[in-house]
Amino acid sequence: MLKPFIRLARFTGRLGLALTAVVGLVVLFLALIVLTDGAGAGIAAWLTALGLGTVAVLWRGRRRTWPVRLARLLPVVLAAALTASVCIPTVPTERRYPAALPFVATQHWGLATGSRVAVYHYPPAPGGTRHPTPFVYLNGGPVRGISVLDHRFLQLLARQGYDVYAYEQAGGGRSDLLPMEQYTIDRSIRDLAAFIDHLDKGRVDVLGFSSGAVVLTRALADPHVAAHVHRAIIAEPGPMDGPTARITGQKGRPSARGLAPAMTGPRSTRVPRYAVGLGLMQLGLLPPDTGLIGQAEGDNAFKAADLGSDTASDYCARDAHRIPAEDTAQNFSFSPAASLHVQQTVKDSPSIAQQLSRSRTPAMLMIAECSAQVRQWETAVLANDPAIQRTQYMPGVGHHMWNGLDDNNERAAAAITAFLRRKPAPLPNYPTRADIPTFLQRHR
């Protein structure tokens, strides 16, 4: 009577040991990926794990018959099959750039720094009042293509008389890639100066958004670059330097993160190769220039849905169920590895507070009500840049202030236009430097 139960217990025990062996080999493979830095697209780790697993099984079963030894190799074969998918690219390994946009020509400029960047020009609408100073837009990312939503906002500014230029920073969108070690915050600042030089129209007004605002802030702290900037709009900046990046604090009013429906569409993180590679990079266990996934392959693989809740965090909680499509699948481009590398160079940089305190370029700070940025990242700029003439606290919007919802684009454009034309601001000058402690205490 007990024999069936004994057999079942033995089978269950053997199955448990086999599954434990499979899991152990998978963990060993992942550890070897980290130790070998993903060498040879992961093949070095895969062969090593396969070899060690095979040797271990054969050694333990050395007194068994060959049929038993071979049967005990099944967990090794299963683990090898599972981990092999991490070593096989499923997208092209050469960069596939987004197709041309139907509504604006893409130019390519070779800058003095060696970067070759994609440039978009929206000339001022004819017949209206033309603003005499060229307008340059620095998008967020840090290494990301300019979204269709941003293009629409730039078109709105052009209709209001601005001669608008935007470029995708090196490695982003249709701009050429750089060697991974060249993606630094300092290179981004040099590229901005080189872009203005190449434009050759004198000083320019610059709008920097998110990580683009970080580039602009640091440019204002460099007198050689700041000399090229006529007026600056710093919109929703990230941390300006290493000490600021280490600040943990409050954020704005609740965003749509965790409330918005999950983004639909393909995800690279559903493919084992990119889930492992990008996940280990995000955890800091693999460097951005890992041998597991090349920069071009990572760029090709990454999709808009991979941003997931990061996109939702750019909108107010009240907008959770009407978040617009920021981009098209054909235009979307994001370089996860290069972006991590740039962000790390910001974290590793010393304080720029002293240099920024000598800035004389007239500037405006824009802060969103539902910003997901740490508030102290934004107030640090306000506290240290004496040339900030006004702050515009934008109600009813999240981090992506010009998002096409309601009249948000028009309100953002009104704040920018009033500052550039030295007209009264549409909103109160708030917070001022003196308001910073109260602003933070009130969790605005």
N, C-alpha and C positions, 0 to 999 in steps of 0.2 A: 504493500500500500504506500510505503514511503518513497519507493524508487522514483515515481514521476516527479515528486517534489524535490528530491535530491538532484535529479537531472536538470530540473528547471533552475534550481539554485546554482548549479555548476555553470549552466549556460548563461545565466544572468551575471554571474561573477566574471566569466570570460569576456562577455560583451562589455562589461564595465571596464575591465582592464584594457580591452582593445580601444574603447572610446578615450580612455585616459591617455593611452599611447598616442592616439591621433591628436588630441588637444595638446599634449606635451610637445609633439613635433611641430605643430603650428606655432606654439609659443616660442620654441627654439628658433624657428625660421624668422619670426618677427624680431627676436633679439639679435639674430645674425644680420638682418637687414640694417638694424641700427649700428651694430658694430662694424659692418663693412661699408656703411654709408650708401647702401643700395647699389654697390658696385655691379657693373654689367647689367643694368636694368633689373637687378635682384637675382640674377642667375648664380652669382657666387654664393649667396646665402642659401639658395635653393639646393644647389649641388652639395654644399657642405651639410645641410640638414638631412638631405637624402642619404648621403654617405654615412653620417654618424648613426642615423636610425637603422640603416641596413646592417652595419657592423655590430651594433648593440644587439639586434635581434638574432643575428647569426651566432654571436658569441654566447648568448644566453641559451640558445638551443643547440649548442655544439654536440650534445650527447643524444640528441633526438635524430630520428630518421629524416631524410631530405623532404619527404612530403609534409612532415610536421613543420620543419623549418620554413618551407615555402608558404605554408598556411599562415605562419606567424608574421610573414612579411606583408600580409594584407593591410594592416593599419598603416604601415609605411607607404604603401602604394596609394592608399586613400588620402593620407596627409600630403603626399607629393602632388596628387591630382588637385587637391583643394588649393594648395599654395602656388601651383604653377600659374594660375590665373593672375596672380600679382605680378608676374614677370612678362605678361603678354600685352603689348599696347593694343588698344581698341580704337584709337584715333591716329591720324597721321602724326609722325614725329617731326615733320617739317612744318613750320608755321603756316597756317591757312588764315589769311587776313580777311576781315569782313568785306562783303561786297560794297561797292560804291553806293552812297546815299543818293536817292533820286532827286532830292531837292537842293543839294548844294555840292559844288565841285570839291573834290579832295586834291589839295596841292601837297607836295612833299618838299620840305625845305631841309637842306643840309646845313646844320648849325656849326659854328666855329668850334664847338666842344666835341664834334664828331657824331653827335646825335642826328638822326634823320627822322623828322617828325611830320605827322599828318596835320595839315593846316586847313582851316575852314574860314571863309571870309563872307560876312554879311554886310554889304555896303549900306549906308543910310538910305532910307526911302527918299525918292525924289519929291521935291515940292514942299517939304517940311523944313523946320528949323534944324540945321545940321550942327551937331556938337563938334567943335574944332579938334578935340584931342582923340586920337585913336583909343579904342577900348579893347582890352585883352582879358580873356577869361581863362582861369586855371581851374579845371575840374577836379573832383575828388577821386579817390581810388585807394591808394596813391597811383597804382599803375592800372588804369582802367580806361576804356573808351568813353567818349562823351555820349551820354544817352540821348535818345530822341526827345525826351522831356526837356533836357537842357538845350538842345538845338532849338526847340520851339520858343524857349525863353529868350535865347539870343536873337531869334528872329523878331520877337516883340521889341527888344531894345533897338534893333536896327530900324524898325518902323517908327521909333520915336526919335530918330536922328543920329544914332550912334554908328560909327564905323567900327564894326565888331570883328575881332579876330579871335579865334580859339585854336589851340593846338593840343593834340593828345600827347602826353608826356612820353618820353622814350620807353618803348616796350608796350605801350597801351594802344588799344584800337588798331589803327592802320599805321602807326609809327613803327619803325624798325626796332628789333630787339637789340639789347646791349649784353655784353658778358655779365653774368650775375653779379660779380663783385663791383661793377660800376653803378649798380642801382643804389644810390645814396641820396640823402637829403641835400648834401652839398652839390651833387651833380644836378639835381633838380633846380637849384638856385642858379647855378652857372648856365643851365639851359634857358632859364627865363631871361637872364641878361643877354645871352646870345640871340634869343628870339627877338628881343626888342631891337638889338643892333641890326639884325637882318631885316627887320621891318623898315628901319631907316626913316622913321617919321618923327623923330624927336621923342620927347617924354610921352608916356602913355598912362591912361587910367587902367588900373588892374582890379578885377574882381576875383578873389580866391575863395573857393568853397571847400569846406571840410579839410582834407589833406592838402588841397590847393591853397587853402587859407594858411596852412602851416608854412608852405613854401613862401608865400607872400610875407608872412610875419617875419620869417628869418631873413628874407631879402631886405626888409626895412631895417633890420639890425646890421646890415652890411652897407656902409656908406657908398661903396663903389656900385653896388646894384641899385640901391635906393635912389641914386642920382638919376636913374632912368625912369623913375615912377613919378607921375604928376600927382595923382590922388589914388588912394588905396581903399578898397572895401574888403574887410575881413569877415567872411560869413561862416559862422558855425565852425570855428577852428578846432582841430585836434590839439594834442599836446605840442608845445613849441620847442621843447628840449627835454633832456633826460630827467632833470628834477621835476618838471611838470608832469611828465609821463608817469612818474611814480606816485602821483597824487591819487588817492581814491576818495571819492566824495559823492555828493548828491548829483542827481541828474534833473532834467526838467520835469514838467508835468507828465503824467502817464502817457506812454506811447502805445502803439498798437501791437507791440511785441507780445506774443502769447495769446492775442485776441483775434488776430486776422486769420482767415482760412489759410491752410497750407498752400504754398505756391505749387502750381502744376507744371508739368513739363519734364523733360529729361534731366537727370542729375548725374554728374560724374561720381558722386559719392555712393551711387548704387552699383558701381563697377568695382570689384575687389581691388584692382590695381590702384585706382585713384582714391578709393576710400582709405586704403592703407597709407599710401604715399602722402596725400594731403593731410590726413589725420595726424601722422607722425610729425609732419612739418609744423602743424598747428600746435602740437604739444611741445615743440622744441626738441624732439628726439632725432629729427633729421634736419640738416641745414637746407636752406633754399636751393643751393646748387647740388643737391643730392644726385648721386648716380642712378637712382631708381627711376626718376621721371625727369626728362629733359624739360627745360623752360618752355620750348615751343609746344611740346606734347601736352604739358600741363595747361597752357593757355588754350589749346584746341579743345581740351576735355572739359574745362570748367564752363558750367552753364548758369543761366540766371537763377534757376531754382535752387542751385547750391547756396545762394546767399540767404535763402529761407527767411528766418526771423530777423536777419539783419536789415532786410528791406522793410519789413513791417515796423521796425524800430525807428524808421525815418518819418513816421506819420503819427498823428495824434490818435489816442484811443478812440475818439469819436468817429474817426475815419476808417476804423478797422475793416469794415465790410464794403468799403468803396475805394480801396487803394488802386490807383491807376496802373496800367502797364507802363513801366518806365521806359521800356526799350522794346525793340523787336529782336527776334531770335537771330536775324541776319546781321544786326548791328552790334549786339551785345559782345563785349570783350572784357575779360578781367584776367590779370596775371597774378595768381595767388602767391607764387614763390617770390617774384620780384617785389610785390607789395610788402610781403613779410620782411624782405631784406631792407627796403627803405624804412619801414617802421622801426626795425631794430637799430638802424643808424641814428634815428631820432632818439630812441631810448638810451643809446650809448653816448650821446652828445652832452657836453657840459652846458651849464646855464648860459643863456643869451640875454638874461635880464639886464645886465650892465650895458651891453651894446644897444639893446632895444631902447633903453632909457635915453639914448642920445639921438633917437630918430626925430626927424623934422618933417617927414612927409605927411601931409594932411591925410587922416584916415578915419574910417567909420567902421564900427563893429556891429554886426548883425547877429542877434541871438533869437532862437526859436523857442516858443513857449513849451513845446513838447519835445525838446531836444533830448536825444539819448546820449549826447556828449556829457562828460563830467563837467559840471558847471565851473569848477576851478580851472579847467583848461582854458575856458573862455575868459574868465575874470582875470587870469594871470596876464593875458595880453592887455586888457584894459588897465590893469594896475601898473604895468611896466612901460607902456608906450605913451609918453606924454603928448604925442601928436594926434591921438585919437580925439577928434572934435565932437563926435556924437555917437551915441549907441541907440540902436533901434531894436527894441524888444518886440518881436513879431508875434502877436496873439493868433491863436487858432491854427498854427502850423507846426509841423515837426521838423526834423533835421533837414529834410529836402523841402525848403521853403517855397520854391517855385515848382509846384507839382501839378498844375493844370486844374486843380479842384477849385470850384467856386471862383472867387476873384483873387486867388493867392498870387498868381503871376503878376497881375496888375499892381497889387499892394507892394510886392517886393520891388517891382520896377519903379514905383513911385518913390520909395525910400532911396533907391540908388540914384535916380534922376535928380531928386532934390539935393542930395549931397554933392553930386558932380557939378551941378549948376549953381551951387551955393545959394540954394533957396531954403526957406523954412522947412523943417522936417515934418512929414505927415504924422509922426508919432512923437510922444515926449522923448526927450533925451534921457533914457533910463535903461540900465543903471549907470550912474556916473561913478567915478572912482570912490567918492564919499559914500555912495549907496551900496558898495560891494558887501560889507558885513551884513547889512539888513537884507539885501537881496538873497544872500545864501541862507540866512536864518529863516526867511519866509518860504524857502523851498520853491522859489519862482522858477 
